[in-house]
Amino acid sequence: MLLARENHIKNTMKNGVRNPEKFKVVIPKGIGHYSIKSSLMWIGCGDNVIEVPTINYKYDLVELEKVIKENSEDIMAVIAYVGDSRSMTVENLEEVSNIVRKYNENIWLHADACHGFSLGFSKKLKNKIKGIEKFDSVSTDPHKVLMTPYTVSALLIKNSEKLKLITTSSDLIMQEPFAFGQVTPFIGSKSWISFKVWCVMKNLGIENIGKIIERRHDMAKIFADKLKKNGFVVLNDVDINSVMFMFVPKNKTIDEINDLNKELKSIMDDEGKFFLHQFSINDDNGKISKEKILYPLRYMSGNDNITEKDQDDLITYMKKIINERIEGVELE
């Protein structure tokens, strides 16, 4: 966001943010990561985001174009999620880029690819992130997807010359090109954490990493099919390795459905046999009730030791809890 800010209005680092309303950032509604709003406030731009409605957990491209057209001179960045932190859906990257560039070539395009960047290692799946090369910056977290010890994050910049926008000068900092001391705001000196990623890539190789990513994707697709066959409602298309789902008893309100799924999660957490994620998200697709807030469970096939038997055992276990321990509901 510092790069986007300085790219938008030069010398803001020196002169300060004079008019925060001129530093707008566009994000998809309901699936944005907290890091964007936080970073904007940290760098003095305020909570100055425009949320654009989504369809199937991607930008509503018609609404996105309206927003860009109406605010093109005041937008410093547009954020696209290559696997958002809830549904793990990959954005329509080429379409987003084309719309933004149509109205303002200078708007910074950032792809949050903390999960989805991993698809690029797979010959079979890399087409899902076609268009990512058009973005000005891409973030990724190898500790999430590349079997790398916590914590390793990487920021890729399309034009490395842009880093000069946020450099600082001091005779205490080594002056070779792109020295980290010049371009790591808030951080200072850093250890050689990228060495972990290099070791993984040299040990496994690109092809084998790609096969691991493909297996995770395949396992998530398999689990989604199993859930549907066992009466659960799957809320998202599987783009990476995530499956959001709920059990939906008949003749229950949305609030009741949410409470019942929270109860299932609570029982599972207490017993500790299986662990799933849970969060709030808008029912983008109308799978249960269009535009209502849902509290689904989420499976992720990030553990490469997961088998289909594990998946079957999880489904059997959930159904047993629903049928025997949650009052007034039943799942066939």
Contacts in CASP RR format, 6 or more apart in sequence:
PFRMAT RR
TARGET T0000
AUTHOR 0000-0000-0000
METHOD contacts of the structure
MODEL  1
MLLARENHIKNTMKNGVRNPEKFKVVIPKGIGHYSIKSSLMWIGCGDNVI
EVPTINYKYDLVELEKVIKENSEDIMAVIAYVGDSRSMTVENLEEVSNIV
RKYNENIWLHADACHGFSLGFSKKLKNKIKGIEKFDSVSTDPHKVLMTPY
TVSALLIKNSEKLKLITTSSDLIMQEPFAFGQVTPFIGSKSWISFKVWCV
MKNLGIENIGKIIERRHDMAKIFADKLKKNGFVVLNDVDINSVMFMFVPK
NKTIDEINDLNKELKSIMDDEGKFFLHQFSINDDNGKISKEKILYPLRYM
SGNDNITEKDQDDLITYMKKIINERIEGVELE
1 25 0 8 1.000
1 36 0 8 1.000
1 39 0 8 1.000
1 40 0 8 1.000
1 43 0 8 1.000
1 45 0 8 1.000
1 77 0 8 1.000
1 110 0 8 1.000
2 13 0 8 1.000
2 43 0 8 1.000
2 166 0 8 1.000
2 185 0 8 1.000
3 108 0 8 1.000
3 136 0 8 1.000
3 137 0 8 1.000
3 157 0 8 1.000
3 162 0 8 1.000
3 163 0 8 1.000
3 165 0 8 1.000
3 166 0 8 1.000
4 25 0 8 1.000
4 76 0 8 1.000
4 77 0 8 1.000
4 108 0 8 1.000
4 110 0 8 1.000
4 136 0 8 1.000
5 12 0 8 1.000
5 17 0 8 1.000
5 23 0 8 1.000
5 43 0 8 1.000
5 45 0 8 1.000
5 76 0 8 1.000
6 12 0 8 1.000
6 13 0 8 1.000
6 165 0 8 1.000
6 166 0 8 1.000
7 76 0 8 1.000
7 106 0 8 1.000
7 108 0 8 1.000
7 136 0 8 1.000
7 162 0 8 1.000
7 165 0 8 1.000
8 22 0 8 1.000
8 23 0 8 1.000
8 76 0 8 1.000
8 77 0 8 1.000
8 106 0 8 1.000
8 107 0 8 1.000
8 108 0 8 1.000
9 22 0 8 1.000
9 23 0 8 1.000
9 76 0 8 1.000
10 165 0 8 1.000
13 166 0 8 1.000
17 23 0 8 1.000
17 43 0 8 1.000
17 44 0 8 1.000
17 45 0 8 1.000
20 44 0 8 1.000
20 45 0 8 1.000
20 46 0 8 1.000
20 48 0 8 1.000
21 48 0 8 1.000
21 74 0 8 1.000
22 74 0 8 1.000
22 76 0 8 1.000
23 40 0 8 1.000
23 45 0 8 1.000
23 46 0 8 1.000
23 48 0 8 1.000
23 74 0 8 1.000
23 76 0 8 1.000
24 48 0 8 1.000
24 49 0 8 1.000
24 50 0 8 1.000
24 71 0 8 1.000
24 74 0 8 1.000
24 75 0 8 1.000
24 76 0 8 1.000
25 36 0 8 1.000
25 40 0 8 1.000
25 45 0 8 1.000
25 48 0 8 1.000
25 49 0 8 1.000
25 50 0 8 1.000
25 75 0 8 1.000
25 76 0 8 1.000
25 77 0 8 1.000
25 78 0 8 1.000
25 79 0 8 1.000
26 49 0 8 1.000
26 50 0 8 1.000
26 52 0 8 1.000
26 64 0 8 1.000
26 67 0 8 1.000
26 68 0 8 1.000
26 75 0 8 1.000
26 77 0 8 1.000
26 78 0 8 1.000
26 79 0 8 1.000
27 36 0 8 1.000
27 49 0 8 1.000
27 50 0 8 1.000
27 51 0 8 1.000
27 52 0 8 1.000
27 79 0 8 1.000
28 51 0 8 1.000
28 52 0 8 1.000
28 54 0 8 1.000
28 57 0 8 1.000
28 58 0 8 1.000
28 59 0 8 1.000
28 79 0 8 1.000
28 80 0 8 1.000
28 81 0 8 1.000
28 84 0 8 1.000
28 91 0 8 1.000
29 51 0 8 1.000
29 52 0 8 1.000
29 53 0 8 1.000
29 54 0 8 1.000
29 282 0 8 1.000
30 51 0 8 1.000
30 54 0 8 1.000
30 281 0 8 1.000
30 282 0 8 1.000
31 54 0 8 1.000
31 57 0 8 1.000
31 81 0 8 1.000
31 84 0 8 1.000
31 85 0 8 1.000
31 86 0 8 1.000
31 87 0 8 1.000
31 89 0 8 1.000
31 281 0 8 1.000
32 79 0 8 1.000
32 81 0 8 1.000
32 84 0 8 1.000
32 85 0 8 1.000
33 81 0 8 1.000
33 84 0 8 1.000
33 85 0 8 1.000
33 112 0 8 1.000
35 112 0 8 1.000
36 49 0 8 1.000
36 79 0 8 1.000
36 112 0 8 1.000
37 47 0 8 1.000
37 49 0 8 1.000
40 46 0 8 1.000
40 47 0 8 1.000
40 48 0 8 1.000
40 49 0 8 1.000
41 47 0 8 1.000
42 186 0 8 1.000
45 76 0 8 1.000
50 67 0 8 1.000
50 71 0 8 1.000
50 75 0 8 1.000
52 59 0 8 1.000
52 60 0 8 1.000
52 63 0 8 1.000
52 64 0 8 1.000
52 67 0 8 1.000
53 60 0 8 1.000
53 63 0 8 1.000
54 60 0 8 1.000
54 282 0 8 1.000
54 284 0 8 1.000
55 284 0 8 1.000
56 89 0 8 1.000
56 236 0 8 1.000
56 237 0 8 1.000
56 284 0 8 1.000
56 285 0 8 1.000
57 84 0 8 1.000
57 86 0 8 1.000
57 87 0 8 1.000
57 89 0 8 1.000
57 236 0 8 1.000
57 284 0 8 1.000
58 89 0 8 1.000
58 90 0 8 1.000
58 91 0 8 1.000
58 92 0 8 1.000
59 80 0 8 1.000
59 91 0 8 1.000
59 92 0 8 1.000
59 96 0 8 1.000
61 92 0 8 1.000
61 95 0 8 1.000
61 96 0 8 1.000
61 99 0 8 1.000
64 96 0 8 1.000
64 99 0 8 1.000
65 99 0 8 1.000
65 102 0 8 1.000
68 75 0 8 1.000
68 78 0 8 1.000
68 99 0 8 1.000
68 100 0 8 1.000
68 102 0 8 1.000
68 103 0 8 1.000
68 104 0 8 1.000
68 107 0 8 1.000
69 103 0 8 1.000
72 103 0 8 1.000
72 104 0 8 1.000
72 107 0 8 1.000
73 104 0 8 1.000
75 104 0 8 1.000
75 107 0 8 1.000
76 107 0 8 1.000
76 108 0 8 1.000
77 107 0 8 1.000
77 108 0 8 1.000
77 109 0 8 1.000
77 110 0 8 1.000
78 96 0 8 1.000
78 100 0 8 1.000
78 107 0 8 1.000
78 108 0 8 1.000
78 109 0 8 1.000
78 110 0 8 1.000
79 110 0 8 1.000
79 111 0 8 1.000
79 112 0 8 1.000
80 91 0 8 1.000
80 93 0 8 1.000
80 96 0 8 1.000
80 109 0 8 1.000
80 110 0 8 1.000
80 111 0 8 1.000
80 112 0 8 1.000
80 135 0 8 1.000
81 89 0 8 1.000
81 90 0 8 1.000
81 91 0 8 1.000
81 111 0 8 1.000
81 112 0 8 1.000
82 90 0 8 1.000
82 91 0 8 1.000
82 93 0 8 1.000
82 111 0 8 1.000
82 112 0 8 1.000
82 113 0 8 1.000
82 115 0 8 1.000
82 116 0 8 1.000
82 117 0 8 1.000
82 119 0 8 1.000
82 129 0 8 1.000
82 132 0 8 1.000
82 138 0 8 1.000
83 89 0 8 1.000
83 90 0 8 1.000
83 91 0 8 1.000
83 112 0 8 1.000
83 113 0 8 1.000
83 114 0 8 1.000
83 115 0 8 1.000
83 116 0 8 1.000
83 239 0 8 1.000
83 240 0 8 1.000
84 112 0 8 1.000
85 114 0 8 1.000
85 115 0 8 1.000
86 244 0 8 1.000
86 279 0 8 1.000
86 281 0 8 1.000
86 298 0 8 1.000
87 235 0 8 1.000
87 236 0 8 1.000
87 242 0 8 1.000
87 244 0 8 1.000
87 281 0 8 1.000
88 115 0 8 1.000
88 116 0 8 1.000
88 236 0 8 1.000
88 239 0 8 1.000
88 240 0 8 1.000
88 241 0 8 1.000
88 242 0 8 1.000
88 300 0 8 1.000
89 236 0 8 1.000
89 237 0 8 1.000
89 239 0 8 1.000
90 116 0 8 1.000
90 119 0 8 1.000
90 128 0 8 1.000
90 129 0 8 1.000
90 239 0 8 1.000
90 240 0 8 1.000
91 111 0 8 1.000
93 111 0 8 1.000
93 129 0 8 1.000
93 130 0 8 1.000
93 131 0 8 1.000
93 132 0 8 1.000
93 134 0 8 1.000
93 135 0 8 1.000
94 130 0 8 1.000
94 131 0 8 1.000
94 134 0 8 1.000
96 109 0 8 1.000
97 109 0 8 1.000
97 131 0 8 1.000
97 134 0 8 1.000
97 135 0 8 1.000
100 107 0 8 1.000
100 109 0 8 1.000
101 107 0 8 1.000
101 134 0 8 1.000
108 136 0 8 1.000
108 137 0 8 1.000
109 134 0 8 1.000
109 135 0 8 1.000
109 136 0 8 1.000
109 137 0 8 1.000
110 135 0 8 1.000
110 136 0 8 1.000
110 137 0 8 1.000
110 138 0 8 1.000
110 139 0 8 1.000
111 132 0 8 1.000
111 135 0 8 1.000
111 137 0 8 1.000
111 138 0 8 1.000
111 139 0 8 1.000
112 139 0 8 1.000
113 129 0 8 1.000
113 132 0 8 1.000
113 138 0 8 1.000
113 139 0 8 1.000
113 140 0 8 1.000
114 139 0 8 1.000
114 140 0 8 1.000
114 141 0 8 1.000
114 144 0 8 1.000
114 145 0 8 1.000
114 153 0 8 1.000
115 141 0 8 1.000
115 144 0 8 1.000
115 145 0 8 1.000
115 240 0 8 1.000
115 241 0 8 1.000
116 128 0 8 1.000
116 129 0 8 1.000
116 140 0 8 1.000
116 145 0 8 1.000
116 239 0 8 1.000
116 240 0 8 1.000
117 129 0 8 1.000
117 132 0 8 1.000
117 138 0 8 1.000
117 140 0 8 1.000
117 145 0 8 1.000
118 140 0 8 1.000
118 145 0 8 1.000
118 146 0 8 1.000
118 209 0 8 1.000
118 213 0 8 1.000
118 240 0 8 1.000
119 125 0 8 1.000
119 126 0 8 1.000
119 128 0 8 1.000
119 129 0 8 1.000
119 213 0 8 1.000
119 240 0 8 1.000
120 126 0 8 1.000
120 129 0 8 1.000
120 210 0 8 1.000
120 213 0 8 1.000
121 206 0 8 1.000
121 209 0 8 1.000
121 210 0 8 1.000
121 213 0 8 1.000
122 210 0 8 1.000
122 211 0 8 1.000
122 213 0 8 1.000
122 214 0 8 1.000
122 217 0 8 1.000
123 210 0 8 1.000
124 214 0 8 1.000
125 210 0 8 1.000
125 213 0 8 1.000
125 214 0 8 1.000
125 217 0 8 1.000
128 239 0 8 1.000
132 138 0 8 1.000
133 158 0 8 1.000
135 158 0 8 1.000
136 157 0 8 1.000
136 158 0 8 1.000
136 159 0 8 1.000
136 162 0 8 1.000
137 155 0 8 1.000
137 156 0 8 1.000
137 157 0 8 1.000
137 158 0 8 1.000
138 155 0 8 1.000
138 156 0 8 1.000
139 153 0 8 1.000
139 154 0 8 1.000
139 155 0 8 1.000
139 156 0 8 1.000
140 153 0 8 1.000
140 154 0 8 1.000
140 156 0 8 1.000
141 152 0 8 1.000
141 153 0 8 1.000
141 154 0 8 1.000
142 148 0 8 1.000
142 152 0 8 1.000
142 153 0 8 1.000
142 154 0 8 1.000
142 196 0 8 1.000
142 197 0 8 1.000
142 200 0 8 1.000
143 149 0 8 1.000
143 150 0 8 1.000
143 151 0 8 1.000
143 152 0 8 1.000
143 153 0 8 1.000
145 213 0 8 1.000
146 197 0 8 1.000
146 200 0 8 1.000
146 201 0 8 1.000
146 209 0 8 1.000
147 200 0 8 1.000
147 204 0 8 1.000
147 212 0 8 1.000
147 304 0 8 1.000
148 196 0 8 1.000
148 197 0 8 1.000
148 200 0 8 1.000
149 196 0 8 1.000
151 193 0 8 1.000
152 193 0 8 1.000
152 194 0 8 1.000
152 196 0 8 1.000
152 197 0 8 1.000
154 194 0 8 1.000
154 197 0 8 1.000
157 163 0 8 1.000
160 178 0 8 1.000
163 178 0 8 1.000
163 183 0 8 1.000
166 183 0 8 1.000
166 185 0 8 1.000
167 182 0 8 1.000
167 183 0 8 1.000
168 181 0 8 1.000
168 182 0 8 1.000
169 182 0 8 1.000
173 179 0 8 1.000
173 181 0 8 1.000
173 182 0 8 1.000
174 181 0 8 1.000
180 188 0 8 1.000
180 189 0 8 1.000
180 190 0 8 1.000
181 188 0 8 1.000
181 189 0 8 1.000
184 190 0 8 1.000
200 209 0 8 1.000
201 209 0 8 1.000
204 212 0 8 1.000
212 304 0 8 1.000
215 301 0 8 1.000
215 304 0 8 1.000
216 240 0 8 1.000
216 241 0 8 1.000
216 301 0 8 1.000
216 302 0 8 1.000
216 304 0 8 1.000
217 238 0 8 1.000
217 240 0 8 1.000
217 241 0 8 1.000
217 301 0 8 1.000
219 241 0 8 1.000
219 301 0 8 1.000
219 306 0 8 1.000
219 308 0 8 1.000
219 311 0 8 1.000
220 238 0 8 1.000
220 240 0 8 1.000
220 241 0 8 1.000
220 242 0 8 1.000
220 243 0 8 1.000
220 299 0 8 1.000
220 300 0 8 1.000
220 301 0 8 1.000
221 238 0 8 1.000
222 308 0 8 1.000
222 311 0 8 1.000
223 243 0 8 1.000
223 299 0 8 1.000
223 301 0 8 1.000
223 311 0 8 1.000
224 234 0 8 1.000
224 238 0 8 1.000
224 243 0 8 1.000
224 245 0 8 1.000
226 311 0 8 1.000
226 312 0 8 1.000
226 315 0 8 1.000
227 234 0 8 1.000
227 243 0 8 1.000
227 245 0 8 1.000
227 315 0 8 1.000
228 234 0 8 1.000
230 315 0 8 1.000
230 319 0 8 1.000
230 331 0 8 1.000
231 247 0 8 1.000
231 331 0 8 1.000
231 332 0 8 1.000
232 245 0 8 1.000
232 246 0 8 1.000
232 247 0 8 1.000
232 248 0 8 1.000
232 315 0 8 1.000
232 331 0 8 1.000
233 245 0 8 1.000
233 246 0 8 1.000
233 247 0 8 1.000
233 248 0 8 1.000
233 287 0 8 1.000
233 288 0 8 1.000
234 243 0 8 1.000
234 244 0 8 1.000
234 245 0 8 1.000
234 287 0 8 1.000
235 244 0 8 1.000
235 245 0 8 1.000
235 246 0 8 1.000
235 281 0 8 1.000
235 283 0 8 1.000
235 285 0 8 1.000
235 287 0 8 1.000
235 288 0 8 1.000
235 294 0 8 1.000
235 296 0 8 1.000
236 242 0 8 1.000
236 243 0 8 1.000
236 244 0 8 1.000
236 285 0 8 1.000
241 300 0 8 1.000
241 301 0 8 1.000
241 302 0 8 1.000
242 298 0 8 1.000
242 299 0 8 1.000
242 300 0 8 1.000
243 298 0 8 1.000
243 299 0 8 1.000
243 300 0 8 1.000
244 281 0 8 1.000
244 296 0 8 1.000
244 297 0 8 1.000
244 298 0 8 1.000
245 296 0 8 1.000
245 297 0 8 1.000
245 298 0 8 1.000
245 299 0 8 1.000
246 257 0 8 1.000
246 261 0 8 1.000
246 288 0 8 1.000
246 294 0 8 1.000
246 295 0 8 1.000
246 296 0 8 1.000
246 297 0 8 1.000
247 260 0 8 1.000
247 261 0 8 1.000
247 264 0 8 1.000
247 318 0 8 1.000
247 322 0 8 1.000
247 329 0 8 1.000
247 331 0 8 1.000
248 257 0 8 1.000
248 288 0 8 1.000
249 256 0 8 1.000
249 257 0 8 1.000
249 260 0 8 1.000
249 328 0 8 1.000
249 329 0 8 1.000
249 330 0 8 1.000
249 331 0 8 1.000
252 260 0 8 1.000
252 329 0 8 1.000
254 288 0 8 1.000
254 289 0 8 1.000
254 292 0 8 1.000
254 293 0 8 1.000
254 294 0 8 1.000
257 288 0 8 1.000
257 294 0 8 1.000
258 293 0 8 1.000
258 294 0 8 1.000
258 295 0 8 1.000
260 326 0 8 1.000
260 329 0 8 1.000
261 278 0 8 1.000
261 295 0 8 1.000
261 296 0 8 1.000
261 297 0 8 1.000
262 278 0 8 1.000
262 295 0 8 1.000
263 326 0 8 1.000
264 297 0 8 1.000
264 318 0 8 1.000
264 321 0 8 1.000
264 322 0 8 1.000
264 326 0 8 1.000
265 276 0 8 1.000
265 278 0 8 1.000
265 297 0 8 1.000
267 321 0 8 1.000
267 325 0 8 1.000
267 326 0 8 1.000
268 274 0 8 1.000
268 275 0 8 1.000
268 276 0 8 1.000
268 317 0 8 1.000
268 318 0 8 1.000
268 321 0 8 1.000
269 275 0 8 1.000
273 317 0 8 1.000
274 313 0 8 1.000
274 314 0 8 1.000
274 317 0 8 1.000
274 318 0 8 1.000
276 297 0 8 1.000
276 298 0 8 1.000
276 299 0 8 1.000
277 297 0 8 1.000
277 298 0 8 1.000
277 300 0 8 1.000
278 295 0 8 1.000
278 296 0 8 1.000
278 297 0 8 1.000
278 298 0 8 1.000
279 295 0 8 1.000
279 296 0 8 1.000
279 298 0 8 1.000
280 293 0 8 1.000
280 294 0 8 1.000
280 295 0 8 1.000
281 293 0 8 1.000
281 294 0 8 1.000
281 296 0 8 1.000
282 291 0 8 1.000
282 292 0 8 1.000
282 293 0 8 1.000
282 294 0 8 1.000
283 289 0 8 1.000
283 290 0 8 1.000
283 291 0 8 1.000
283 292 0 8 1.000
283 293 0 8 1.000
283 294 0 8 1.000
288 294 0 8 1.000
299 314 0 8 1.000
319 331 0 8 1.000
322 329 0 8 1.000
322 330 0 8 1.000
322 331 0 8 1.000
323 330 0 8 1.000
323 331 0 8 1.000
END
